């Protein structure tokens, strides 16, 4: 089956972000450090399991920035589509570390761990949703 012209144009304009295991490995390492302390290992094990869960998600989830929406894929299956027209704001929290990607739609806010290339994410957000970037500090000017 041939793609329709609209589908072909959309595919040319889409970008899929590469995975980056930095955050999951950092969390697994934190769990290991806590496990070395002479305290109850339950908390360290819990953090380590969460890190392994994120590591698996790193290699099974993909973010695609298409012309009209951000699409979340899991092992080649579309999970969710977030149309840009419904976005109100976005921000990268704790940008110096592997952090969290926050964005707000008309219906609800979303938080995603950054388990993909942070620079590519930021570039795509600025390219497609520049006006919605939430400022890091509130504007103190009085109107």
C-alpha positions as CSV (number, residue, x, y, z in Angstrom):
1,X,0.0,0.0,0.0
2,X,1.4,3.4,-1.0
3,X,1.4,6.2,1.5
4,X,-0.9,9.1,0.8
5,X,0.8,12.4,-0.1
6,X,-0.2,13.8,3.3
7,X,1.3,10.8,5.1
8,X,4.5,11.0,3.1
9,X,4.9,14.7,3.8
10,X,4.3,14.0,7.5
11,X,6.9,11.3,7.6
12,X,9.5,13.6,6.0
13,X,8.9,16.2,8.7
14,X,8.9,13.8,11.7
15,X,11.9,13.3,14.0
16,X,12.2,10.3,16.4
17,X,14.4,10.9,19.4
18,X,17.3,8.5,20.2
19,X,17.3,6.6,23.5
20,X,19.6,7.8,26.3
21,X,20.0,5.5,29.4
22,X,21.7,8.2,31.5
23,X,18.8,8.8,33.9
24,X,18.1,5.1,34.5
25,X,21.7,4.3,35.1
26,X,22.0,7.2,37.5
27,X,19.0,5.8,39.5
28,X,20.4,2.3,39.5
29,X,23.7,3.7,40.7
30,X,21.9,5.6,43.5
31,X,20.2,2.4,44.5
32,X,23.5,0.6,44.6
33,X,25.1,3.4,46.8
34,X,22.1,3.2,49.2
35,X,22.4,-0.5,49.3
36,X,26.0,-0.2,50.6
37,X,24.9,1.8,53.6
38,X,24.3,-0.1,56.9
39,X,20.5,0.5,56.8
40,X,17.5,-1.4,55.8
41,X,18.0,-2.4,52.1
42,X,14.3,-2.2,51.2
43,X,14.6,1.5,50.0
44,X,17.8,0.8,48.0
45,X,16.1,-2.3,46.3
46,X,13.0,-0.2,45.5
47,X,15.1,2.5,43.9
48,X,17.2,-0.1,42.0
49,X,14.0,-1.8,40.6
50,X,12.7,1.6,39.5
51,X,15.9,2.3,37.7
52,X,15.7,-1.1,35.9
53,X,12.1,-0.3,34.9
54,X,13.2,3.0,33.4
55,X,16.1,1.3,31.6
56,X,13.7,-1.1,30.0
57,X,11.4,1.9,29.0
58,X,14.4,3.6,27.5
59,X,14.8,0.9,24.9
60,X,11.1,0.2,24.3
61,X,9.6,3.7,24.2
62,X,10.2,6.3,21.5
63,X,9.1,9.9,21.1
64,X,8.3,11.1,17.6
65,X,7.8,14.7,16.8
66,X,5.5,14.7,13.8
67,X,4.2,17.8,12.0
68,X,0.9,18.0,14.0
69,X,1.6,16.0,17.2
70,X,4.1,14.4,19.5
71,X,3.6,10.6,19.3
72,X,4.7,8.1,22.0
73,X,5.5,4.7,20.5
74,X,6.2,1.4,22.4
75,X,7.9,-1.3,20.4
76,X,6.4,0.0,17.1
77,X,2.9,0.4,18.5
78,X,1.4,3.9,18.9
79,X,0.5,4.5,22.6
80,X,-0.6,8.1,22.6
81,X,-0.7,11.2,20.4
82,X,-0.4,14.7,21.9
83,X,-1.6,17.2,19.3
84,X,0.4,20.5,19.5
85,X,-2.8,22.5,19.2
86,X,-3.8,21.2,22.7
87,X,-0.5,22.2,24.4
88,X,-0.4,25.2,26.9
89,X,3.2,25.0,28.1
90,X,6.4,22.9,28.3
91,X,9.5,22.9,30.4
92,X,12.6,20.8,31.1
93,X,12.9,20.4,34.9
94,X,16.4,20.0,36.3
95,X,18.0,20.5,32.9
96,X,21.6,20.2,34.1
97,X,21.0,16.6,35.2
98,X,19.0,14.0,33.3
99,X,15.7,15.3,34.5
100,X,12.0,15.5,33.8
101,X,10.1,16.8,30.8
102,X,6.9,18.6,31.9
103,X,4.2,19.7,29.5
104,X,0.6,20.8,30.0
105,X,-2.2,20.2,27.6
106,X,-5.7,21.7,27.8
107,X,-7.0,18.5,29.6
108,X,-4.1,17.7,31.9
109,X,-0.4,18.1,32.8
110,X,2.2,15.4,32.0
111,X,5.6,14.5,33.5
112,X,8.0,12.2,31.6
113,X,11.5,11.2,32.6
114,X,14.1,12.2,30.1
115,X,15.1,8.8,28.8
116,X,16.0,10.0,25.3
117,X,18.4,12.6,23.9
118,X,17.8,15.8,25.9
119,X,19.3,18.1,23.3
120,X,17.2,16.7,20.5
121,X,14.1,17.0,22.7
122,X,14.8,20.6,23.5
123,X,15.6,21.4,19.9
124,X,12.3,19.8,18.7
125,X,10.3,21.6,21.4
126,X,11.8,24.9,20.5
127,X,11.3,24.3,16.8
128,X,7.7,23.2,17.1
129,X,6.4,24.9,20.3
130,X,8.8,27.8,21.0
131,X,6.1,30.2,22.2
132,X,4.9,27.7,24.9
133,X,8.2,27.3,26.7
134,X,7.6,28.1,30.4
135,X,10.2,30.6,31.6
136,X,12.6,29.5,34.3
137,X,12.0,32.6,36.4
138,X,8.8,34.6,36.6
139,X,8.8,37.9,34.9
140,X,9.0,40.6,37.6
141,X,7.9,43.5,35.3
142,X,4.7,45.2,36.2
143,X,2.3,46.1,33.5
